[in-house]
Amino acid sequence: MAARIDDNDGEFLLIEAADFLPKWLNPENSDNRVFFYKGELHLIPLSEPHEQECDLSAATPTISEALTLLSTRCEEFLAAEPIRTAVYKRISGYPEKIQASFHRAHCYLPAGIVAVLRQRPSLVAAAVQAFYLRDPADLRACRSFQTFPPDERVMTVVTFTKCLYAQLVQQKFVPDRRSGYMLPLPSHPQYKAYELGMKLAHGFEILCSKCSKVSPDSKRNVLRGPLWERFLSSLKEKNYFKGQMEGSAKYMELLHMAEDYFQQSVTKPESSVEVSPGDEILTLLRTTTIDLKEFEREAASLPPEDDDSWLEITPDDLDQMLKEARNESLPSANEEEQKYDLEAVAESMKAFVSKVSTHEGAEMPWSSDESHVTFDVDSFTKALDRILGADSEELDSDDLDEEEEFDFLDEDDEDLDAENQREDQKESPNELIGSLKSYMNEMDRELAHTNVGKSFTAQKKGASSVNATTSQSAGPDSGAEDTELTPVDVDMNLVANLLESYSAQSGLAGPTSNILQSMGVRLPDNADHTGSNN
């Protein structure tokens, strides 16, 4: 058995495993490539090896092609262990956890919507999204309410997810007077049920206004062919009509359902997922019996709705939720706090800087791409050559302007300069590197007579970087030590600056905590800052 799960964000399960995904997989080419097959996560790769590096527009396989590949070569497509572990950790506890995300609320709805939701409770999601993402063009259809007029409304219980319920409740909306959906005073005991029903009715009306219009002639043509005759014969053989007399109300209801299903299958053979929610709603309205009196009897004894106090959270509650989420992503955080090593911070930052970055962002050191950064001596030499020995053809506009200002030079001087430049370019790579080092040494000597050096932590002579102290010998009277400058303790300065930046965040999100946590390094809380707040 194979299954795929997606939502408005696409293959949302892959978000949980973003740090371990292969390079070729991205939102643009992931359609119909991510499946659960026989209980395991599988990723169908691109067709050719070279495409995994550069081709982002590879053809998306159809559902049929993907299922064929899975049934014949599923061992090849099994996702890597880190990817499966990350995804399984996120979905552990389901489907039992689903019940905790539901919210049941009373809604005052048209009887047609109540009947539709009895048949397809999941359509509430599409209706909420249609209302939540509405635009002025959508609201034009809500002036007359041709599909769900407000005349026959009943009280009912609707099951939302907490996210959908929050989206519906939090939006302020005043209906058009021409729609007929008038709300009672806010002091009315059932004001919330009226308001929720009004918003949900707008969502259903918007969906129906966007549905595809199928002409009766095209429908009749589809139902006249031999394919329909074979389909109908198959239904009769399998006792689909349950012994109902041909032409009876129940028989015709089942027949209309079969016709609609067949038509949708013929026009969109890939899968019924392609059918728009509006089409499905209209189909259900045509094939479902609406018993208003039965709905009214049920409304007299509705179960109580759920408490929605979870919508309001205090800052302390939010901090606790963030802490729990952080502990889930870093299960060994407490152990790390007890045996914390600042050297890990420095090493993590070095690893981060050494990674290759692209226009899509920086790669974290624990990325699934374990290819090492290589050092090309020839390329480095050429780069230095361009910096230190550029000829006149590579000068920028400022250099050209300067040449024009000094056009009093005669031809012999220009020839001499060009010859000297060519000789400079013939210097060996070692000489070029040595020249660069001499520049750096001169810059160090100049800075040694300023206060810049005092802002860095320098190594003690003969001491390791762990026992570094702040250099106090960089003043203008330290000429005796100019010939032997004390090296800066890079690790100590890096850690000190990171801790200073982390402390300035005051417990909030910031660049230091974000970068380090993305690499699995968690800094302990600032005890001094916490103490000052208390």
C-alpha positions as CSV (number, residue, x, y, z in Angstrom):
1,M,0.0,0.0,0.0
2,A,1.3,3.5,-0.9
3,A,0.2,6.9,0.3
4,R,1.3,10.5,0.0
5,I,0.5,13.4,2.3
6,D,0.6,17.0,1.4
7,D,-1.1,20.3,2.1
8,N,-1.0,23.9,1.0
9,D,2.7,24.0,1.8
10,G,3.4,21.0,-0.4
11,E,5.3,18.0,1.1
12,F,5.2,19.3,4.6
13,L,6.7,16.2,6.2
14,L,10.0,17.0,4.5
15,I,10.2,20.2,6.5
16,E,11.0,18.1,9.5
17,A,13.9,16.5,7.7
18,A,15.2,19.6,6.0
19,D,18.7,19.2,7.4
20,F,19.1,15.8,6.0
21,L,17.5,15.9,2.5
22,P,19.6,15.2,-0.6
23,K,20.7,18.2,-2.7
24,W,18.5,17.5,-5.7
25,L,15.2,17.6,-3.7
26,N,13.4,20.9,-3.4
27,P,9.8,22.2,-3.4
28,E,9.8,22.6,-7.2
29,N,10.5,19.0,-8.0
30,S,9.1,17.1,-5.0
31,D,5.6,16.5,-6.4
32,N,4.7,12.8,-6.6
33,R,8.2,11.8,-5.4
34,V,7.5,11.4,-1.6
35,F,5.5,8.3,-0.5
36,F,4.9,6.0,2.4
37,Y,5.2,2.5,0.9
38,K,4.6,-0.5,3.1
39,G,5.0,1.7,6.2
40,E,8.4,3.2,5.2
41,L,9.2,6.6,3.7
42,H,10.4,6.5,0.1
43,L,11.9,9.2,-2.2
44,I,11.8,8.7,-5.9
45,P,14.9,10.4,-7.4
46,L,15.2,12.3,-10.6
47,S,15.6,10.2,-13.7
48,E,19.2,10.9,-14.5
49,P,22.2,11.2,-12.1
50,H,23.4,14.5,-13.6
51,E,19.9,16.0,-13.0
52,Q,20.4,15.6,-9.3
53,E,23.0,18.4,-9.4
54,C,21.6,21.0,-11.7
55,D,18.1,20.3,-13.2
56,L,15.4,21.8,-11.1
57,S,12.7,21.5,-13.8
58,A,12.7,17.7,-14.3
59,A,9.4,16.3,-15.3
60,T,7.1,15.4,-12.4
61,P,6.1,11.7,-12.5
62,T,2.4,10.9,-12.6
63,I,0.8,8.9,-9.8
64,S,0.7,5.8,-12.0
65,E,4.4,6.1,-12.9
66,A,5.3,6.6,-9.3
67,L,3.3,3.6,-8.1
68,T,4.9,1.4,-10.8
69,L,8.4,2.5,-9.7
70,L,7.6,1.8,-6.0
71,S,6.2,-1.6,-6.7
72,T,9.2,-2.7,-8.8
73,R,12.2,-0.9,-7.2
74,C,11.1,0.1,-3.7
75,E,14.5,-0.9,-2.1
76,E,16.3,1.7,-4.2
77,F,14.0,4.5,-3.1
78,L,14.0,3.9,0.6
79,A,14.8,7.2,2.3
80,A,18.1,7.6,4.2
81,E,18.0,6.7,7.9
82,P,18.4,10.3,9.2
83,I,15.5,11.5,7.0
84,R,13.2,8.6,8.2
85,T,14.2,9.2,11.8
86,A,13.4,12.9,11.7
87,V,10.0,12.3,10.0
88,Y,9.0,9.4,12.3
89,K,9.9,11.5,15.4
90,R,7.5,14.2,14.2
91,I,4.6,11.8,13.5
92,S,5.0,9.6,16.5
93,G,1.9,9.3,18.5
94,Y,-0.5,9.7,15.6
95,P,-3.3,9.0,14.9
96,E,-4.1,9.1,18.6
97,K,-2.8,12.7,18.8
98,I,-5.3,13.9,16.2
99,Q,-8.1,14.0,18.7
100,A,-6.3,16.6,20.8
101,S,-6.2,19.0,17.8
102,F,-10.0,19.0,17.3
103,H,-12.4,21.7,18.5
104,R,-16.1,21.2,18.4
105,A,-18.3,24.4,18.2
106,H,-21.9,25.3,17.8
107,C,-22.7,26.9,14.4
108,Y,-26.0,28.4,13.0
109,L,-25.8,27.1,9.4
110,P,-28.1,26.7,6.4
111,A,-29.6,23.2,6.3
112,G,-27.8,22.5,3.0
113,I,-24.3,23.0,4.6
114,V,-25.4,20.8,7.5
115,A,-26.3,18.0,5.1
116,V,-23.0,18.4,3.1
117,L,-20.9,18.2,6.3
118,R,-22.7,15.1,7.4
119,Q,-21.4,13.4,4.2
120,R,-18.0,15.2,3.9
121,P,-16.9,16.7,7.3
122,S,-13.5,17.4,5.7
123,L,-15.0,20.1,3.5
124,V,-15.0,22.4,6.4
125,A,-11.3,23.0,5.9
126,A,-11.8,24.2,2.3
127,A,-14.6,26.5,3.4
128,V,-12.6,28.1,6.2
129,Q,-9.6,28.6,3.8
130,A,-11.9,30.2,1.2
131,F,-13.3,32.6,3.7
132,Y,-9.9,33.3,5.3
133,L,-8.3,34.1,1.9
134,R,-11.2,35.8,0.3
135,D,-10.9,38.8,-2.0
136,P,-13.4,41.5,-3.2
137,A,-14.2,39.3,-6.2
138,D,-15.2,36.4,-4.0
139,L,-17.5,38.5,-1.9
140,R,-19.6,39.5,-5.0
141,A,-21.0,36.0,-4.9
142,C,-22.0,36.5,-1.3
143,R,-24.4,39.4,-2.0
144,S,-27.2,37.1,-3.2
145,F,-26.3,33.7,-1.8
146,Q,-27.8,31.6,-4.6
147,T,-26.6,28.3,-3.2
148,F,-26.9,28.7,0.6
149,P,-29.6,31.4,1.3
150,P,-30.1,32.2,5.0
151,D,-33.8,31.3,5.0
152,E,-33.5,27.7,6.4
153,R,-30.9,27.6,9.1
154,V,-30.4,25.3,12.0
155,M,-28.1,25.0,15.0
156,T,-25.5,22.2,14.7
157,V,-22.1,21.1,16.0
158,V,-19.2,21.4,13.6
159,T,-15.8,19.8,14.2
160,F,-12.8,22.0,13.3
161,T,-9.1,21.6,13.8
162,K,-7.9,24.2,16.3
163,C,-6.0,26.0,13.5
164,L,-9.2,26.3,11.4
165,Y,-11.3,27.4,14.4
166,A,-8.7,30.1,15.3
167,Q,-8.7,31.3,11.7
168,L,-12.4,31.6,11.6
169,V,-12.8,33.2,15.1
170,Q,-10.0,35.8,14.9
171,Q,-11.1,37.4,11.7
172,K,-13.4,40.4,12.1
173,F,-16.1,40.5,9.3
174,V,-19.3,42.3,8.7
175,P,-21.6,40.6,6.2
176,D,-23.2,42.6,3.3
177,R,-26.8,43.7,4.2
178,R,-28.0,42.3,0.8
179,S,-26.9,38.8,1.9
180,G,-29.6,38.4,4.5
181,Y,-27.1,37.1,7.1
182,M,-27.9,39.5,10.0
183,L,-26.2,38.9,13.4
184,P,-27.8,39.4,16.8
185,L,-26.4,41.7,19.4
186,P,-23.0,40.7,20.9
187,S,-24.7,40.2,24.2
188,H,-26.9,37.4,22.7
189,P,-26.0,34.0,24.3
190,Q,-25.6,32.4,20.9
191,Y,-23.8,35.3,19.2
192,K,-20.7,33.3,18.6
193,A,-22.7,30.4,17.0
194,Y,-24.4,32.9,14.7
195,E,-21.1,34.6,13.7
196,L,-19.3,31.3,13.1
197,G,-22.2,30.0,11.0
198,M,-22.2,33.2,8.9
199,K,-18.5,33.1,8.2
200,L,-18.6,29.4,7.3
201,A,-21.6,30.0,5.0
202,H,-19.6,32.7,3.2
203,G,-16.8,30.1,2.7
204,F,-19.1,27.5,1.2
205,E,-20.7,30.1,-1.1
206,I,-17.3,31.2,-2.3
207,L,-16.3,27.6,-3.1
208,C,-19.5,27.0,-5.1
209,S,-19.1,30.2,-7.0
210,K,-15.7,29.0,-8.2
211,C,-16.8,25.5,-9.3
212,S,-16.5,24.5,-12.9
213,K,-19.8,24.7,-14.9
214,V,-20.5,21.5,-16.8
215,S,-23.1,21.8,-19.4
216,P,-26.0,19.2,-19.4
217,D,-25.2,18.2,-23.0
218,S,-21.6,17.3,-22.2
219,K,-22.8,15.2,-19.2
220,R,-25.4,13.4,-21.4
221,N,-22.6,12.6,-23.9
222,V,-20.4,11.1,-21.3
223,L,-23.3,8.9,-20.0
224,R,-24.2,7.5,-23.5
225,G,-21.0,5.7,-24.3
226,P,-20.2,2.0,-23.9
227,L,-17.8,2.7,-21.0
228,W,-20.8,4.0,-18.9
229,E,-22.8,0.9,-19.8
230,R,-20.1,-1.4,-18.6
231,F,-19.6,0.7,-15.5
232,L,-23.4,0.5,-14.7
233,S,-23.5,-3.2,-15.3
234,S,-20.6,-3.7,-12.9
235,L,-22.5,-1.7,-10.2
236,K,-25.6,-3.9,-10.7
237,E,-23.5,-7.1,-10.4
238,K,-22.0,-5.9,-7.2
239,N,-25.4,-5.0,-5.7
240,Y,-24.7,-1.3,-5.6
241,F,-28.4,-0.4,-5.7
242,K,-29.1,-2.8,-2.8
243,G,-32.3,-4.2,-4.3
244,Q,-34.0,-0.9,-4.8
245,M,-36.7,-0.7,-7.4
246,E,-35.6,1.0,-10.6
247,G,-37.0,4.5,-10.7
248,S,-37.6,4.8,-7.0
249,A,-36.2,7.8,-5.0
250,K,-33.5,5.8,-3.4
251,Y,-32.5,4.2,-6.7
252,M,-32.3,7.5,-8.4
253,E,-30.2,9.0,-5.6
254,L,-27.7,6.2,-5.9
255,L,-27.8,6.5,-9.7
256,H,-27.0,10.2,-9.6
257,M,-24.1,9.6,-7.3
258,A,-22.8,6.9,-9.7
259,E,-23.2,9.3,-12.6
260,D,-21.3,12.1,-11.0
261,Y,-18.5,9.8,-9.9
262,F,-18.2,8.3,-13.4
263,Q,-18.2,11.8,-15.0
264,Q,-15.5,13.0,-12.7
265,S,-13.4,9.9,-13.3
266,V,-13.7,10.2,-17.0
267,T,-12.9,13.9,-17.2
268,K,-10.1,13.7,-14.6
269,P,-8.8,10.1,-14.6
270,E,-5.7,10.8,-12.5
271,S,-7.6,10.8,-9.2
272,S,-10.6,12.3,-7.5
273,V,-8.3,14.7,-5.6
274,E,-8.4,16.9,-8.7
275,V,-12.1,17.6,-8.2
276,S,-12.6,21.1,-6.8
277,P,-14.4,21.4,-3.4
278,G,-17.1,23.5,-5.0
279,D,-18.0,20.7,-7.5
280,E,-18.1,18.2,-4.7
281,I,-20.4,20.4,-2.6
282,L,-22.8,20.9,-5.5
283,T,-22.7,17.1,-6.3
284,L,-23.6,16.3,-2.7
285,L,-26.4,18.9,-2.7
286,R,-28.0,17.2,-5.7
287,T,-27.7,13.7,-4.3
288,T,-28.4,14.2,-0.6
289,T,-31.8,14.4,1.0
290,I,-32.2,17.5,3.3
291,D,-34.5,16.7,6.2
292,L,-35.0,20.1,7.9
293,K,-37.3,18.7,10.6
294,E,-34.8,16.1,11.6
295,F,-32.0,18.7,11.9
296,E,-34.2,20.8,14.1
297,R,-35.0,17.9,16.4
298,E,-31.2,17.2,16.7
299,A,-30.6,20.9,17.4
300,A,-32.8,20.7,20.5
301,S,-30.3,18.3,22.2
302,L,-26.9,19.3,21.0
303,P,-23.9,18.2,23.1
304,P,-21.9,21.1,24.7
305,E,-19.2,22.8,22.6
306,D,-15.6,22.7,23.6
307,D,-13.9,25.4,25.7
308,D,-11.8,27.7,23.6
309,S,-9.8,29.2,26.4
310,W,-6.7,27.7,24.7
311,L,-6.9,30.6,22.3
312,E,-5.5,32.9,25.0
313,I,-2.0,32.2,26.3
314,T,0.1,34.1,28.7
315,P,3.8,35.0,28.1
316,D,4.7,32.3,30.6
317,D,2.7,29.7,28.7
318,L,4.4,30.8,25.4
319,D,7.9,30.5,27.0
320,Q,7.0,27.0,28.3
321,M,5.8,25.9,24.9
322,L,9.0,27.2,23.2
323,K,11.1,25.5,25.9
324,E,9.3,22.2,25.3
325,A,9.7,22.5,21.5
326,R,13.4,23.2,22.0
327,N,13.9,20.3,24.3
328,E,12.2,18.0,21.7
329,S,14.7,19.1,19.0
330,L,17.6,18.9,21.5
331,P,16.9,16.0,23.8
332,S,20.3,16.1,25.5
333,A,20.2,19.9,26.3
334,N,20.3,19.2,30.1
335,E,23.4,17.0,29.7
336,E,25.1,19.6,27.6
337,E,24.4,22.3,30.2
338,Q,26.1,20.2,32.9
339,K,29.3,19.6,30.9
340,Y,29.4,22.6,28.7
341,D,32.5,23.3,26.7
342,L,33.1,26.7,25.1
343,E,35.5,25.2,22.7
344,A,32.5,23.6,21.0
345,V,31.2,27.1,20.2
346,A,34.4,28.1,18.5
347,E,34.7,24.8,16.6
348,S,31.1,25.0,15.4
349,M,31.5,28.6,14.1
350,K,34.7,27.6,12.3
351,A,32.9,24.7,10.7
352,F,30.0,27.1,9.7
353,V,32.4,29.6,8.1
354,S,34.2,26.8,6.2
355,K,31.0,25.6,4.5
356,V,30.1,26.7,1.0
357,S,27.2,29.2,0.7
358,T,25.0,29.9,-2.3
359,H,22.2,32.2,-3.2
360,E,19.8,29.9,-1.4
361,G,21.5,30.5,1.9
362,A,24.3,29.1,4.2
363,E,24.8,25.4,4.7
364,M,24.9,24.2,8.3
365,P,27.8,22.0,9.3
366,W,25.6,19.0,10.0
367,S,24.0,19.2,6.6
368,S,23.7,15.9,4.7
369,D,26.1,17.2,2.1
370,E,29.5,15.9,3.5
371,S,31.6,17.0,0.6
372,H,34.7,18.8,1.8
373,V,35.7,22.3,0.7
374,T,38.8,21.9,-1.5
375,F,41.7,24.4,-1.8
376,D,42.9,25.0,-5.4
377,V,46.4,26.4,-5.3
378,D,46.3,27.5,-8.9
379,S,43.1,29.3,-8.5
380,F,44.3,31.0,-5.4
381,T,47.5,32.0,-7.1
382,K,45.6,33.5,-10.0
383,A,43.4,35.4,-7.6
384,L,46.5,36.9,-5.9
385,D,47.9,37.6,-9.3
386,R,44.9,39.7,-10.3
387,I,45.0,41.5,-6.9
388,L,48.7,42.3,-6.8
389,G,49.8,42.3,-10.4
390,A,46.9,43.5,-12.5
391,D,47.9,45.0,-15.9
392,S,46.5,48.2,-17.3
393,E,43.7,46.4,-19.2
394,E,42.0,45.3,-15.9
395,L,42.0,48.7,-14.2
396,D,38.7,50.1,-13.1
397,S,37.1,53.4,-13.9
398,D,38.9,55.2,-11.1
399,D,42.3,54.1,-12.3
400,L,41.5,55.2,-15.8
401,D,40.5,58.6,-14.5
402,E,43.8,58.9,-12.7
403,E,45.7,58.0,-15.9
404,E,43.9,60.8,-17.7
405,E,45.0,63.2,-15.0
406,F,48.6,62.2,-15.4
407,D,48.8,62.2,-19.2
408,F,52.0,64.3,-19.0
409,L,54.0,61.1,-18.8
410,D,55.9,60.5,-22.0
411,E,56.0,57.3,-24.0
412,D,59.2,56.1,-22.5
413,D,57.9,56.2,-19.0
414,E,54.7,54.3,-20.0
415,D,56.8,51.6,-21.7
416,L,59.0,51.3,-18.6
417,D,55.9,51.0,-16.3
418,A,54.4,48.3,-18.5
419,E,57.7,46.4,-18.5
420,N,57.9,46.6,-14.7
421,Q,54.3,45.4,-14.5
422,R,55.1,42.4,-16.6
423,E,58.1,41.6,-14.5
424,D,55.9,41.7,-11.4
425,Q,53.5,39.3,-12.9
426,K,56.3,36.8,-13.5
427,E,56.9,36.5,-9.8
428,S,56.5,33.0,-8.4
429,P,53.5,32.1,-6.2
430,N,55.7,32.0,-3.1
431,E,56.9,35.5,-3.8
432,L,53.4,36.7,-4.2
433,I,52.3,35.1,-0.9
434,G,55.4,36.5,0.8
435,S,54.5,40.0,-0.6
436,L,51.0,39.7,0.8
437,K,52.3,38.6,4.2
438,S,54.6,41.6,4.3
439,Y,51.6,43.9,3.6
440,M,49.8,42.2,6.5
441,N,52.8,42.6,8.8
442,E,53.1,46.3,8.0
443,M,49.4,46.7,8.8
444,D,49.8,44.9,12.1
445,R,52.7,47.2,13.0
446,E,50.7,50.3,12.2
447,L,47.7,49.1,14.3
448,A,50.0,48.2,17.2
449,H,50.5,51.9,17.8
450,T,46.7,52.5,18.1
451,N,44.0,51.5,20.5
452,V,42.6,48.9,18.1
453,G,44.9,46.2,19.5
454,K,43.6,46.7,23.0
455,S,40.1,45.5,22.0
456,F,41.4,42.0,21.2
457,T,42.5,39.2,23.5
458,A,46.0,38.1,22.7
459,Q,47.9,34.9,23.7
460,K,50.4,34.9,26.4
461,K,53.9,33.9,25.2
462,G,54.2,30.2,25.5
463,A,50.6,29.8,26.7
464,S,47.7,28.1,24.9
465,S,44.6,29.9,23.7
466,V,42.7,28.6,26.7
467,N,44.8,30.7,29.1
468,A,44.8,33.8,26.9
469,T,44.7,37.2,28.6
470,T,44.0,40.7,27.3
471,S,47.0,42.3,25.6
472,Q,48.1,45.4,27.4
473,S,51.3,45.9,25.4
474,A,50.0,47.4,22.2
475,G,50.4,51.1,23.2
476,P,52.6,53.6,21.5
477,D,55.5,53.0,24.0
478,S,55.8,49.3,23.0
479,G,58.3,49.9,20.3
480,A,60.6,47.3,21.7
481,E,58.1,44.6,21.0
482,D,57.3,45.8,17.5
483,T,59.6,43.2,16.0
484,E,57.7,40.4,17.8
485,L,53.9,41.1,17.8
486,T,51.8,39.0,20.2
487,P,49.4,36.8,18.1
488,V,45.7,37.3,18.7
489,D,43.8,34.5,20.3
490,V,41.2,33.9,17.6
491,D,39.1,31.3,19.5
492,M,38.9,33.4,22.7
493,N,37.9,36.5,20.8
494,L,35.3,34.6,18.8
495,V,33.7,33.1,22.0
496,A,33.8,36.4,23.8
497,N,32.0,38.2,21.0
498,L,29.5,35.4,20.6
499,L,28.7,35.5,24.4
500,E,28.4,39.3,24.3
501,S,26.0,39.1,21.4
502,Y,24.0,36.4,23.1
503,S,23.8,38.4,26.3
504,A,22.5,41.4,24.4
505,Q,19.6,39.3,23.1
506,S,18.1,39.3,26.6
507,G,16.7,35.8,26.2
508,L,15.0,36.6,22.8
509,A,15.8,35.2,19.4
510,G,18.9,36.6,17.7
511,P,21.7,35.8,15.2
512,T,23.9,34.1,17.7
513,S,21.3,31.7,19.2
514,N,19.8,31.0,15.8
515,I,23.1,30.1,14.1
516,L,24.4,28.0,17.0
517,Q,21.1,26.2,17.6
518,S,20.8,25.3,13.9
519,M,24.2,23.5,14.3
520,G,23.0,21.7,17.5
521,V,24.9,23.9,19.9
522,R,22.8,25.4,22.7
523,L,24.1,28.1,24.9
524,P,23.1,28.0,28.6
525,D,20.9,30.8,30.0
526,N,22.6,34.0,31.1
527,A,22.6,33.6,34.9
528,D,23.6,37.2,35.5
529,H,20.8,38.5,33.3
530,T,18.2,36.2,34.9
531,G,19.4,37.3,38.4
532,S,19.1,41.0,37.5
533,N,15.5,40.4,36.4
534,N,14.6,38.7,39.6
